[in-house]
Amino acid sequence: LLAARGVAVVLAAIGGGLAVVVGALALAGARPPAPELARHPVALLGAALVLAVSGAAYQLSRSASGGGAPRARRLAAPDR
């Protein structure tokens, strides 16, 4: 239970990285770089890993600082 947040972040980041790479490959269709990349699954896994690491780092850094966007200061009441 202590590592539940970390495990969830890592699994979500890996799934997101794979989804982005597969989606980009599907969107590219038969355009020039797609067939070459499809023949090199290690390159696709490398790109997914880079995206997963950056996504996990972003999620973990947000949770360490308290999460969420910084709150705006309340404005003073307008002068009448």
All heavy atoms as TSV, in Angstrom:
chain	resi	resn	atom	element	x	y	z
A	1	LEU	N	N	0.816	-1.184	0.000
A	1	LEU	CA	C	0.000	0.000	0.000
A	1	LEU	C	C	0.867	1.258	0.000
A	1	LEU	O	O	0.421	2.297	-0.444
A	1	LEU	CB	C	-0.909	-0.029	1.216
A	1	LEU	CG	C	-2.241	0.671	1.063
A	1	LEU	CD1	C	-3.004	0.170	-0.140
A	1	LEU	CD2	C	-3.072	0.522	2.292
A	2	LEU	N	N	2.093	1.144	0.477
A	2	LEU	CA	C	2.970	2.308	0.496
A	2	LEU	C	C	3.365	2.746	-0.912
A	2	LEU	O	O	3.523	3.924	-1.168
A	2	LEU	CB	C	4.230	2.009	1.308
A	2	LEU	CG	C	4.017	1.831	2.815
A	2	LEU	CD1	C	5.316	1.399	3.471
A	2	LEU	CD2	C	3.502	3.107	3.418
A	3	ALA	N	N	3.509	1.813	-1.817
A	3	ALA	CA	C	3.952	2.138	-3.170
A	3	ALA	C	C	2.803	2.179	-4.165
A	3	ALA	O	O	3.035	2.187	-5.364
A	3	ALA	CB	C	4.991	1.120	-3.620
A	4	ALA	N	N	1.574	2.218	-3.682
A	4	ALA	CA	C	0.421	2.170	-4.583
A	4	ALA	C	C	0.418	3.346	-5.550
A	4	ALA	O	O	0.146	3.183	-6.740
A	4	ALA	CB	C	-0.867	2.140	-3.784
A	5	ARG	N	N	0.716	4.528	-5.069
A	5	ARG	CA	C	0.727	5.715	-5.940
A	5	ARG	C	C	1.808	5.575	-7.007
A	5	ARG	O	O	1.574	5.838	-8.178
A	5	ARG	CB	C	0.968	6.969	-5.094
A	5	ARG	CG	C	1.231	8.195	-5.908
A	5	ARG	CD	C	0.003	9.035	-6.052
A	5	ARG	NE	N	0.339	10.286	-6.691
A	5	ARG	CZ	C	-0.311	10.745	-7.731
A	5	ARG	NH1	N	-1.333	10.087	-8.200
A	5	ARG	NH2	N	0.035	11.875	-8.290
A	6	GLY	N	N	2.987	5.147	-6.603
A	6	GLY	CA	C	4.082	4.986	-7.564
A	6	GLY	C	C	3.793	3.925	-8.614
A	6	GLY	O	O	4.079	4.115	-9.796
A	7	VAL	N	N	3.210	2.812	-8.179
A	7	VAL	CA	C	2.881	1.742	-9.119
A	7	VAL	C	C	1.811	2.219	-10.099
A	7	VAL	O	O	1.892	1.966	-11.302
A	7	VAL	CB	C	2.417	0.479	-8.361
A	7	VAL	CG1	C	1.845	-0.554	-9.308
A	7	VAL	CG2	C	3.572	-0.111	-7.569
A	8	ALA	N	N	0.812	2.924	-9.603
A	8	ALA	CA	C	-0.244	3.442	-10.478
A	8	ALA	C	C	0.327	4.440	-11.483
A	8	ALA	O	O	-0.048	4.429	-12.658
A	8	ALA	CB	C	-1.338	4.099	-9.648
A	9	VAL	N	N	1.238	5.280	-11.038
A	9	VAL	CA	C	1.853	6.261	-11.936
A	9	VAL	C	C	2.662	5.557	-13.015
A	9	VAL	O	O	2.569	5.899	-14.203
A	9	VAL	CB	C	2.731	7.253	-11.141
A	9	VAL	CG1	C	3.656	8.033	-12.053
A	9	VAL	CG2	C	1.864	8.191	-10.334
A	10	VAL	N	N	3.448	4.574	-12.629
A	10	VAL	CA	C	4.286	3.867	-13.598
A	10	VAL	C	C	3.424	3.117	-14.617
A	10	VAL	O	O	3.669	3.187	-15.829
A	10	VAL	CB	C	5.262	2.911	-12.878
A	10	VAL	CG1	C	5.932	1.970	-13.862
A	10	VAL	CG2	C	6.302	3.714	-12.120
A	11	LEU	N	N	2.402	2.427	-14.164
A	11	LEU	CA	C	1.541	1.689	-15.088
A	11	LEU	C	C	0.794	2.633	-16.024
A	11	LEU	O	O	0.660	2.367	-17.221
A	11	LEU	CB	C	0.565	0.806	-14.317
A	11	LEU	CG	C	1.188	-0.389	-13.595
A	11	LEU	CD1	C	0.134	-1.147	-12.802
A	11	LEU	CD2	C	1.882	-1.308	-14.576
A	12	ALA	N	N	0.304	3.737	-15.492
A	12	ALA	CA	C	-0.396	4.704	-16.337
A	12	ALA	C	C	0.555	5.340	-17.347
A	12	ALA	O	O	0.187	5.558	-18.504
A	12	ALA	CB	C	-1.038	5.779	-15.474
A	13	ALA	N	N	1.778	5.623	-16.932
A	13	ALA	CA	C	2.744	6.234	-17.836
A	13	ALA	C	C	3.150	5.267	-18.950
A	13	ALA	O	O	3.261	5.674	-20.115
A	13	ALA	CB	C	3.973	6.692	-17.058
A	14	ILE	N	N	3.347	4.010	-18.616
A	14	ILE	CA	C	3.702	3.022	-19.644
A	14	ILE	C	C	2.545	2.848	-20.620
A	14	ILE	O	O	2.742	2.825	-21.840
A	14	ILE	CB	C	4.097	1.680	-18.988
A	14	ILE	CG1	C	5.438	1.827	-18.275
A	14	ILE	CG2	C	4.165	0.571	-20.031
A	14	ILE	CD1	C	5.824	0.633	-17.441
A	15	GLY	N	N	1.334	2.739	-20.096
A	15	GLY	CA	C	0.169	2.612	-20.971
A	15	GLY	C	C	-0.010	3.833	-21.851
A	15	GLY	O	O	-0.320	3.720	-23.050
A	16	GLY	N	N	0.197	5.013	-21.293
A	16	GLY	CA	C	0.081	6.237	-22.074
A	16	GLY	C	C	1.145	6.347	-23.143
A	16	GLY	O	O	0.866	6.762	-24.271
A	17	GLY	N	N	2.367	5.991	-22.795
A	17	GLY	CA	C	3.450	6.031	-23.783
A	17	GLY	C	C	3.208	5.087	-24.944
A	17	GLY	O	O	3.397	5.450	-26.109
A	18	LEU	N	N	2.755	3.877	-24.627
A	18	LEU	CA	C	2.447	2.917	-25.687
A	18	LEU	C	C	1.281	3.400	-26.538
A	18	LEU	O	O	1.282	3.244	-27.762
A	18	LEU	CB	C	2.144	1.546	-25.085
A	18	LEU	CG	C	3.351	0.774	-24.559
A	18	LEU	CD1	C	2.897	-0.482	-23.832
A	18	LEU	CD2	C	4.288	0.418	-25.696
A	19	ALA	N	N	0.271	3.978	-25.897
A	19	ALA	CA	C	-0.895	4.459	-26.640
A	19	ALA	C	C	-0.513	5.587	-27.596
A	19	ALA	O	O	-0.998	5.638	-28.729
A	19	ALA	CB	C	-1.971	4.937	-25.669
A	20	VAL	N	N	0.358	6.481	-27.157
A	20	VAL	CA	C	0.787	7.581	-28.027
A	20	VAL	C	C	1.562	7.048	-29.223
A	20	VAL	O	O	1.326	7.463	-30.365
A	20	VAL	CB	C	1.631	8.607	-27.238
A	20	VAL	CG1	C	2.328	9.578	-28.166
A	20	VAL	CG2	C	0.765	9.351	-26.257
A	21	VAL	N	N	2.469	6.116	-28.979
A	21	VAL	CA	C	3.284	5.583	-30.079
A	21	VAL	C	C	2.426	4.802	-31.066
A	21	VAL	O	O	2.533	4.990	-32.287
A	21	VAL	CB	C	4.435	4.717	-29.526
A	21	VAL	CG1	C	5.104	3.933	-30.632
A	21	VAL	CG2	C	5.444	5.594	-28.819
A	22	VAL	N	N	1.553	3.946	-30.567
A	22	VAL	CA	C	0.691	3.162	-31.456
A	22	VAL	C	C	-0.278	4.083	-32.198
A	22	VAL	O	O	-0.521	3.906	-33.398
A	22	VAL	CB	C	-0.057	2.075	-30.652
A	22	VAL	CG1	C	-1.141	1.425	-31.484
A	22	VAL	CG2	C	0.926	1.031	-30.163
A	23	GLY	N	N	-0.829	5.078	-31.517
A	23	GLY	CA	C	-1.724	6.017	-32.167
A	23	GLY	C	C	-1.034	6.827	-33.254
A	23	GLY	O	O	-1.586	7.045	-34.329
A	24	ALA	N	N	0.172	7.284	-32.977
A	24	ALA	CA	C	0.916	8.042	-33.982
A	24	ALA	C	C	1.244	7.174	-35.189
A	24	ALA	O	O	1.166	7.624	-36.336
A	24	ALA	CB	C	2.199	8.599	-33.370
A	25	LEU	N	N	1.587	5.919	-34.940
A	25	LEU	CA	C	1.886	5.003	-36.037
A	25	LEU	C	C	0.630	4.731	-36.858
A	25	LEU	O	O	0.676	4.680	-38.086
A	25	LEU	CB	C	2.459	3.698	-35.484
A	25	LEU	CG	C	3.042	2.726	-36.493
A	25	LEU	CD1	C	4.221	3.376	-37.206
A	25	LEU	CD2	C	3.478	1.453	-35.808
A	26	ALA	N	N	-0.516	4.579	-36.188
A	26	ALA	CA	C	-1.764	4.343	-36.908
A	26	ALA	C	C	-2.182	5.570	-37.709
A	26	ALA	O	O	-2.688	5.452	-38.830
A	26	ALA	CB	C	-2.863	3.966	-35.932
A	27	LEU	N	N	-1.993	6.764	-37.146
A	27	LEU	CA	C	-2.343	7.980	-37.867
A	27	LEU	C	C	-1.447	8.204	-39.078
A	27	LEU	O	O	-1.884	8.769	-40.080
A	27	LEU	CB	C	-2.257	9.187	-36.939
A	27	LEU	CG	C	-3.412	9.365	-35.967
A	27	LEU	CD1	C	-3.130	10.519	-35.017
A	27	LEU	CD2	C	-4.701	9.616	-36.712
A	28	ALA	N	N	-0.203	7.790	-38.970
A	28	ALA	CA	C	0.720	7.979	-40.089
A	28	ALA	C	C	0.349	7.098	-41.268
A	28	ALA	O	O	0.616	7.454	-42.420
A	28	ALA	CB	C	2.149	7.691	-39.647
A	29	GLY	N	N	-0.276	5.959	-41.014
A	29	GLY	CA	C	-0.725	5.075	-42.085
A	29	GLY	C	C	0.419	4.624	-42.970
A	29	GLY	O	O	1.385	4.041	-42.506
A	30	ALA	N	N	0.302	4.904	-44.258
A	30	ALA	CA	C	1.315	4.459	-45.221
A	30	ALA	C	C	2.279	5.580	-45.579
A	30	ALA	O	O	3.032	5.458	-46.539
A	30	ALA	CB	C	0.626	3.946	-46.478
A	31	ARG	N	N	2.277	6.660	-44.832
A	31	ARG	CA	C	3.213	7.757	-45.107
A	31	ARG	C	C	4.643	7.268	-44.901
A	31	ARG	O	O	4.887	6.329	-44.144
A	31	ARG	CB	C	2.891	8.941	-44.217
A	31	ARG	CG	C	1.581	9.594	-44.604
A	31	ARG	CD	C	1.352	10.862	-43.813
A	31	ARG	NE	N	0.065	11.439	-44.123
A	31	ARG	CZ	C	-1.042	11.203	-43.437
A	31	ARG	NH1	N	-1.025	10.413	-42.394
A	31	ARG	NH2	N	-2.170	11.762	-43.791
A	32	PRO	N	N	5.612	7.910	-45.512
A	32	PRO	CA	C	6.980	7.398	-45.547
A	32	PRO	C	C	7.603	6.905	-44.225
A	32	PRO	O	O	8.143	5.816	-44.217
A	32	PRO	CB	C	7.782	8.554	-46.127
A	32	PRO	CG	C	6.807	9.246	-46.993
A	32	PRO	CD	C	5.473	9.112	-46.316
A	33	PRO	N	N	7.549	7.617	-43.104
A	33	PRO	CA	C	8.273	7.060	-41.951
A	33	PRO	C	C	7.568	5.882	-41.270
A	33	PRO	O	O	8.206	5.095	-40.583
A	33	PRO	CB	C	8.385	8.235	-40.986
A	33	PRO	CG	C	7.336	9.187	-41.394
A	33	PRO	CD	C	7.054	8.954	-42.841
A	34	ALA	N	N	6.269	5.741	-41.446
A	34	ALA	CA	C	5.519	4.714	-40.704
A	34	ALA	C	C	5.935	3.283	-41.036
A	34	ALA	O	O	6.154	2.485	-40.122
A	34	ALA	CB	C	4.028	4.912	-40.912
A	35	PRO	N	N	6.051	2.904	-42.314
A	35	PRO	CA	C	6.443	1.507	-42.583
A	35	PRO	C	C	7.832	1.152	-42.042
A	35	PRO	O	O	8.040	0.044	-41.534
A	35	PRO	CB	C	6.415	1.407	-44.107
A	35	PRO	CG	C	5.513	2.499	-44.555
A	35	PRO	CD	C	5.682	3.596	-43.542
A	36	GLU	N	N	8.753	2.108	-42.116
A	36	GLU	CA	C	10.094	1.833	-41.595
A	36	GLU	C	C	10.071	1.673	-40.080
A	36	GLU	O	O	10.742	0.814	-39.519
A	36	GLU	CB	C	11.063	2.953	-41.987
A	36	GLU	CG	C	11.420	2.969	-43.465
A	36	GLU	CD	C	10.399	3.727	-44.295
A	36	GLU	OE1	O	9.506	4.353	-43.697
A	36	GLU	OE2	O	10.487	3.677	-45.527
A	37	LEU	N	N	9.303	2.527	-39.410
A	37	LEU	CA	C	9.206	2.410	-37.951
A	37	LEU	C	C	8.487	1.139	-37.538
A	37	LEU	O	O	8.826	0.530	-36.526
A	37	LEU	CB	C	8.479	3.628	-37.367
A	37	LEU	CG	C	9.298	4.894	-37.282
A	37	LEU	CD1	C	8.418	6.044	-36.823
A	37	LEU	CD2	C	10.463	4.723	-36.336
A	38	ALA	N	N	7.493	0.733	-38.296
A	38	ALA	CA	C	6.756	-0.490	-37.972
A	38	ALA	C	C	7.648	-1.721	-38.067
A	38	ALA	O	O	7.410	-2.717	-37.381
A	38	ALA	CB	C	5.551	-0.632	-38.893
A	39	ARG	N	N	8.672	-1.645	-38.896
A	39	ARG	CA	C	9.596	-2.780	-39.015
A	39	ARG	C	C	10.635	-2.822	-37.902
A	39	ARG	O	O	11.403	-3.774	-37.810
A	39	ARG	CB	C	10.308	-2.729	-40.360
A	39	ARG	CG	C	9.429	-3.253	-41.478
A	39	ARG	CD	C	10.156	-3.234	-42.785
A	39	ARG	NE	N	9.587	-2.082	-43.492
A	39	ARG	CZ	C	10.197	-1.368	-44.399
A	39	ARG	NH1	N	11.422	-1.644	-44.742
A	39	ARG	NH2	N	9.608	-0.365	-44.988
A	40	HIS	N	N	10.671	-1.787	-37.056
A	40	HIS	CA	C	11.639	-1.731	-35.962
A	40	HIS	C	C	10.912	-1.549	-34.634
A	40	HIS	O	O	10.818	-0.443	-34.100
A	40	HIS	CB	C	12.627	-0.581	-36.187
A	40	HIS	CG	C	13.410	-0.720	-37.453
A	40	HIS	ND1	N	14.385	-1.671	-37.614
A	40	HIS	CD2	C	13.347	-0.037	-38.627
A	40	HIS	CE1	C	14.896	-1.569	-38.822
A	40	HIS	NE2	N	14.277	-0.587	-39.456
A	41	PRO	N	N	10.386	-2.636	-34.078
A	41	PRO	CA	C	9.622	-2.511	-32.828
A	41	PRO	C	C	10.464	-2.027	-31.648
A	41	PRO	O	O	9.927	-1.428	-30.718
A	41	PRO	CB	C	9.075	-3.915	-32.588
A	41	PRO	CG	C	9.933	-4.815	-33.398
A	41	PRO	CD	C	10.444	-4.006	-34.546
A	42	VAL	N	N	11.766	-2.234	-31.691
A	42	VAL	CA	C	12.612	-1.765	-30.600
A	42	VAL	C	C	12.635	-0.231	-30.575
A	42	VAL	O	O	12.624	0.385	-29.498
A	42	VAL	CB	C	14.043	-2.352	-30.721
A	42	VAL	CG1	C	14.964	-1.762	-29.679
A	42	VAL	CG2	C	14.002	-3.861	-30.603
A	43	ALA	N	N	12.624	0.382	-31.752
A	43	ALA	CA	C	12.576	1.842	-31.815
A	43	ALA	C	C	11.249	2.355	-31.260
A	43	ALA	O	O	11.209	3.362	-30.552
A	43	ALA	CB	C	12.766	2.309	-33.251
A	44	LEU	N	N	10.161	1.653	-31.561
A	44	LEU	CA	C	8.856	2.041	-31.026
A	44	LEU	C	C	8.819	1.888	-29.510
A	44	LEU	O	O	8.287	2.744	-28.804
A	44	LEU	CB	C	7.752	1.207	-31.672
A	44	LEU	CG	C	7.548	1.421	-33.166
A	44	LEU	CD1	C	6.516	0.450	-33.708
A	44	LEU	CD2	C	7.156	2.849	-33.447
A	45	LEU	N	N	9.384	0.814	-29.004
A	45	LEU	CA	C	9.435	0.625	-27.552
A	45	LEU	C	C	10.319	1.676	-26.889
A	45	LEU	O	O	10.021	2.138	-25.785
A	45	LEU	CB	C	9.935	-0.783	-27.208
A	45	LEU	CG	C	8.925	-1.903	-27.447
A	45	LEU	CD1	C	9.566	-3.257	-27.165
A	45	LEU	CD2	C	7.701	-1.713	-26.581
A	46	GLY	N	N	11.390	2.055	-27.562
A	46	GLY	CA	C	12.257	3.109	-27.022
A	46	GLY	C	C	11.525	4.438	-26.926
A	46	GLY	O	O	11.630	5.141	-25.917
A	47	ALA	N	N	10.771	4.776	-27.958
A	47	ALA	CA	C	9.996	6.019	-27.928
A	47	ALA	C	C	8.931	5.956	-26.839
A	47	ALA	O	O	8.699	6.929	-26.117
A	47	ALA	CB	C	9.360	6.274	-29.289
A	48	ALA	N	N	8.280	4.792	-26.709
A	48	ALA	CA	C	7.265	4.635	-25.660
A	48	ALA	C	C	7.897	4.740	-24.277
A	48	ALA	O	O	7.304	5.321	-23.362
A	48	ALA	CB	C	6.556	3.294	-25.818
A	49	LEU	N	N	9.096	4.228	-24.116
A	49	LEU	CA	C	9.778	4.298	-22.827
A	49	LEU	C	C	10.144	5.742	-22.479
A	49	LEU	O	O	9.987	6.170	-21.335
A	49	LEU	CB	C	11.029	3.423	-22.841
A	49	LEU	CG	C	11.827	3.365	-21.548
A	49	LEU	CD1	C	10.979	2.768	-20.437
A	49	LEU	CD2	C	13.090	2.568	-21.736
A	50	VAL	N	N	10.614	6.496	-23.462
A	50	VAL	CA	C	10.942	7.907	-23.219
A	50	VAL	C	C	9.692	8.670	-22.803
A	50	VAL	O	O	9.709	9.453	-21.846
A	50	VAL	CB	C	11.597	8.535	-24.469
A	50	VAL	CG1	C	11.665	10.042	-24.356
A	50	VAL	CG2	C	12.971	7.949	-24.689
A	51	LEU	N	N	8.581	8.439	-23.492
A	51	LEU	CA	C	7.328	9.094	-23.136
A	51	LEU	C	C	6.847	8.656	-21.758
A	51	LEU	O	O	6.319	9.461	-20.986
A	51	LEU	CB	C	6.259	8.800	-24.187
A	51	LEU	CG	C	6.476	9.466	-25.543
A	51	LEU	CD1	C	5.488	8.926	-26.557
A	51	LEU	CD2	C	6.372	10.965	-25.424
A	52	ALA	N	N	7.015	7.380	-21.433
A	52	ALA	CA	C	6.585	6.872	-20.126
A	52	ALA	C	C	7.398	7.494	-18.993
A	52	ALA	O	O	6.840	7.891	-17.962
A	52	ALA	CB	C	6.704	5.355	-20.088
A	53	VAL	N	N	8.704	7.599	-19.174
A	53	VAL	CA	C	9.550	8.189	-18.134
A	53	VAL	C	C	9.206	9.657	-17.928
A	53	VAL	O	O	9.083	10.131	-16.793
A	53	VAL	CB	C	11.044	8.010	-18.486
A	53	VAL	CG1	C	11.924	8.859	-17.597
A	53	VAL	CG2	C	11.431	6.544	-18.372
A	54	SER	N	N	9.004	10.382	-19.027
A	54	SER	CA	C	8.674	11.800	-18.876
A	54	SER	C	C	7.282	11.971	-18.267
A	54	SER	O	O	7.076	12.866	-17.435
A	54	SER	CB	C	8.770	12.522	-20.213
A	54	SER	OG	O	7.826	12.000	-21.127
A	55	GLY	N	N	6.341	11.128	-18.629
A	55	GLY	CA	C	5.004	11.206	-18.029
A	55	GLY	C	C	5.015	10.868	-16.553
A	55	GLY	O	O	4.355	11.521	-15.744
A	56	ALA	N	N	5.770	9.846	-16.173
A	56	ALA	CA	C	5.855	9.465	-14.762
A	56	ALA	C	C	6.540	10.557	-13.948
A	56	ALA	O	O	6.115	10.872	-12.834
A	56	ALA	CB	C	6.603	8.145	-14.617
A	57	ALA	N	N	7.596	11.144	-14.502
A	57	ALA	CA	C	8.286	12.214	-13.782
A	57	ALA	C	C	7.363	13.407	-13.577
A	57	ALA	O	O	7.349	14.012	-12.502
A	57	ALA	CB	C	9.530	12.643	-14.557
A	58	TYR	N	N	6.569	13.719	-14.580
A	58	TYR	CA	C	5.634	14.840	-14.458
A	58	TYR	C	C	4.582	14.543	-13.387
A	58	TYR	O	O	4.298	15.388	-12.536
A	58	TYR	CB	C	4.963	15.103	-15.803
A	58	TYR	CG	C	3.917	16.172	-15.748
A	58	TYR	CD1	C	4.275	17.511	-15.644
A	58	TYR	CD2	C	2.570	15.855	-15.791
A	58	TYR	CE1	C	3.318	18.499	-15.593
A	58	TYR	CE2	C	1.607	16.839	-15.741
A	58	TYR	CZ	C	1.981	18.154	-15.642
A	58	TYR	OH	O	1.031	19.127	-15.582
A	59	GLN	N	N	4.021	13.336	-13.413
A	59	GLN	CA	C	2.990	12.994	-12.437
A	59	GLN	C	C	3.547	12.953	-11.023
A	59	GLN	O	O	2.913	13.430	-10.085
A	59	GLN	CB	C	2.354	11.654	-12.783
A	59	GLN	CG	C	1.471	11.707	-13.992
A	59	GLN	CD	C	0.827	10.368	-14.275
A	59	GLN	OE1	O	0.829	9.473	-13.445
A	59	GLN	NE2	N	0.277	10.230	-15.463
A	60	LEU	N	N	4.720	12.385	-10.853
A	60	LEU	CA	C	5.303	12.291	-9.513
A	60	LEU	C	C	5.731	13.658	-8.995
A	60	LEU	O	O	5.632	13.922	-7.800
A	60	LEU	CB	C	6.481	11.317	-9.519
A	60	LEU	CG	C	6.080	9.850	-9.656
A	60	LEU	CD1	C	7.329	8.980	-9.807
A	60	LEU	CD2	C	5.244	9.389	-8.487
A	61	SER	N	N	6.189	14.533	-9.877
A	61	SER	CA	C	6.576	15.862	-9.407
A	61	SER	C	C	5.354	16.669	-9.007
A	61	SER	O	O	5.412	17.471	-8.083
A	61	SER	CB	C	7.358	16.608	-10.482
A	61	SER	OG	O	6.510	16.964	-11.565
A	62	ARG	N	N	4.238	16.464	-9.673
A	62	ARG	CA	C	3.009	17.170	-9.306
A	62	ARG	C	C	2.495	16.686	-7.958
A	62	ARG	O	O	1.991	17.465	-7.171
A	62	ARG	CB	C	1.917	16.952	-10.364
A	62	ARG	CG	C	2.240	17.455	-11.734
A	62	ARG	CD	C	1.911	18.872	-11.905
A	62	ARG	NE	N	0.514	19.100	-11.573
A	62	ARG	CZ	C	-0.185	20.082	-12.037
A	62	ARG	NH1	N	0.358	20.908	-12.884
A	62	ARG	NH2	N	-1.430	20.274	-11.671
A	63	SER	N	N	2.631	15.390	-7.673
A	63	SER	CA	C	2.121	14.880	-6.401
A	63	SER	C	C	3.029	15.282	-5.240
A	63	SER	O	O	2.564	15.448	-4.122
A	63	SER	CB	C	1.981	13.361	-6.455
A	63	SER	OG	O	3.243	12.752	-6.551
A	64	ALA	N	N	4.308	15.473	-5.497
A	64	ALA	CA	C	5.231	15.851	-4.427
A	64	ALA	C	C	4.992	17.286	-3.964
A	64	ALA	O	O	5.213	17.623	-2.805
A	64	ALA	CB	C	6.672	15.687	-4.901
A	65	SER	N	N	4.523	18.126	-4.880
A	65	SER	CA	C	4.309	19.523	-4.524
A	65	SER	C	C	2.893	19.793	-4.024
A	65	SER	O	O	2.514	20.934	-3.866
A	65	SER	CB	C	4.605	20.417	-5.733
A	65	SER	OG	O	3.665	20.159	-6.749
A	66	GLY	N	N	2.129	18.770	-3.820
A	66	GLY	CA	C	0.773	18.955	-3.323
A	66	GLY	C	C	-0.279	18.769	-4.393
A	66	GLY	O	O	-1.449	18.716	-4.114
A	67	GLY	N	N	0.138	18.671	-5.638
A	67	GLY	CA	C	-0.783	18.409	-6.732
A	67	GLY	C	C	-1.670	19.576	-7.075
A	67	GLY	O	O	-1.873	20.487	-6.302
A	68	GLY	N	N	-2.158	19.536	-8.271
A	68	GLY	CA	C	-3.084	20.566	-8.710
A	68	GLY	C	C	-2.390	21.862	-9.082
A	68	GLY	O	O	-1.219	22.064	-8.843
A	69	ALA	N	N	-3.168	22.720	-9.661
A	69	ALA	CA	C	-2.651	24.021	-10.060
A	69	ALA	C	C	-2.536	24.928	-8.839
A	69	ALA	O	O	-3.271	24.766	-7.865
A	69	ALA	CB	C	-3.583	24.641	-11.093
A	70	PRO	N	N	-1.608	25.871	-8.875
A	70	PRO	CA	C	-1.507	26.794	-7.739
A	70	PRO	C	C	-2.778	27.632	-7.630
A	70	PRO	O	O	-3.385	28.006	-8.625
A	70	PRO	CB	C	-0.301	27.662	-8.079
A	70	PRO	CG	C	-0.064	27.467	-9.524
A	70	PRO	CD	C	-0.635	26.143	-9.903
A	71	ARG	N	N	-3.166	27.907	-6.419
A	71	ARG	CA	C	-4.390	28.673	-6.207
A	71	ARG	C	C	-4.120	30.150	-6.425
A	71	ARG	O	O	-3.096	30.682	-6.035
A	71	ARG	CB	C	-4.910	28.451	-4.791
A	71	ARG	CG	C	-5.373	27.038	-4.575
A	71	ARG	CD	C	-5.924	26.891	-3.175
A	71	ARG	NE	N	-6.300	25.512	-2.991
A	71	ARG	CZ	C	-7.529	25.143	-2.707
A	71	ARG	NH1	N	-8.475	26.031	-2.553
A	71	ARG	NH2	N	-7.815	23.874	-2.554
A	72	ALA	N	N	-5.102	30.801	-7.017
A	72	ALA	CA	C	-4.986	32.235	-7.254
A	72	ALA	C	C	-5.299	32.985	-5.963
A	72	ALA	O	O	-6.082	32.521	-5.128
A	72	ALA	CB	C	-5.952	32.659	-8.356
A	73	ARG	N	N	-4.668	34.136	-5.806
A	73	ARG	CA	C	-4.952	34.955	-4.624
A	73	ARG	C	C	-6.332	35.568	-4.769
A	73	ARG	O	O	-6.774	35.890	-5.860
A	73	ARG	CB	C	-3.924	36.075	-4.496
A	73	ARG	CG	C	-2.533	35.583	-4.236
A	73	ARG	CD	C	-1.591	36.739	-4.054
A	73	ARG	NE	N	-1.731	37.684	-5.181
A	73	ARG	CZ	C	-1.397	38.953	-5.123
A	73	ARG	NH1	N	-0.908	39.461	-4.019
A	73	ARG	NH2	N	-1.542	39.730	-6.163
A	74	ARG	N	N	-6.987	35.733	-3.657
A	74	ARG	CA	C	-8.288	36.411	-3.682
A	74	ARG	C	C	-8.047	37.894	-3.840
A	74	ARG	O	O	-7.174	38.475	-3.207
A	74	ARG	CB	C	-9.057	36.128	-2.405
A	74	ARG	CG	C	-9.549	34.689	-2.345
A	74	ARG	CD	C	-10.583	34.532	-1.271
A	74	ARG	NE	N	-11.787	35.309	-1.508
A	74	ARG	CZ	C	-12.903	34.818	-2.047
A	74	ARG	NH1	N	-12.934	33.567	-2.426
A	74	ARG	NH2	N	-13.961	35.569	-2.170
A	75	LEU	N	N	-8.831	38.487	-4.687
A	75	LEU	CA	C	-8.709	39.922	-4.909
A	75	LEU	C	C	-9.442	40.674	-3.809
A	75	LEU	O	O	-10.418	40.189	-3.247
A	75	LEU	CB	C	-9.285	40.287	-6.266
A	75	LEU	CG	C	-8.568	39.656	-7.471
A	75	LEU	CD1	C	-9.299	40.028	-8.752
A	75	LEU	CD2	C	-7.135	40.116	-7.529
A	76	ALA	N	N	-8.982	41.876	-3.552
A	76	ALA	CA	C	-9.649	42.711	-2.560
A	76	ALA	C	C	-10.993	43.175	-3.140
A	76	ALA	O	O	-11.199	43.214	-4.346
A	76	ALA	CB	C	-8.783	43.917	-2.247
A	77	ALA	N	N	-11.891	43.516	-2.262
A	77	ALA	CA	C	-13.190	44.001	-2.704
A	77	ALA	C	C	-13.002	45.289	-3.487
A	77	ALA	O	O	-12.142	46.108	-3.168
A	77	ALA	CB	C	-14.090	44.249	-1.491
A	78	PRO	N	N	-13.792	45.471	-4.544
A	78	PRO	CA	C	-13.621	46.678	-5.350
A	78	PRO	C	C	-14.036	47.928	-4.574
A	78	PRO	O	O	-14.918	47.893	-3.727
A	78	PRO	CB	C	-14.554	46.439	-6.528
A	78	PRO	CG	C	-15.541	45.439	-6.051
A	78	PRO	CD	C	-14.829	44.604	-5.039
A	79	ASP	N	N	-13.352	49.033	-4.854
A	79	ASP	CA	C	-13.705	50.308	-4.220
A	79	ASP	C	C	-14.991	50.839	-4.842
A	79	ASP	O	O	-15.184	50.736	-6.050
A	79	ASP	CB	C	-12.590	51.335	-4.418
A	79	ASP	CG	C	-11.330	50.923	-3.674
A	79	ASP	OD1	O	-11.465	50.213	-2.670
A	79	ASP	OD2	O	-10.241	51.327	-4.112
A	80	ARG	N	N	-15.829	51.374	-4.025
A	80	ARG	CA	C	-17.106	51.913	-4.554
A	80	ARG	C	C	-17.183	53.376	-4.358
A	80	ARG	O	O	-16.736	54.036	-3.578
A	80	ARG	CB	C	-18.267	51.233	-3.880
A	80	ARG	CG	C	-18.240	49.763	-4.233
A	80	ARG	CD	C	-19.561	49.173	-4.000
A	80	ARG	NE	N	-19.407	47.790	-4.421
A	80	ARG	CZ	C	-20.402	47.038	-4.691
A	80	ARG	NH1	N	-21.611	47.465	-4.610
A	80	ARG	NH2	N	-20.222	45.807	-5.063
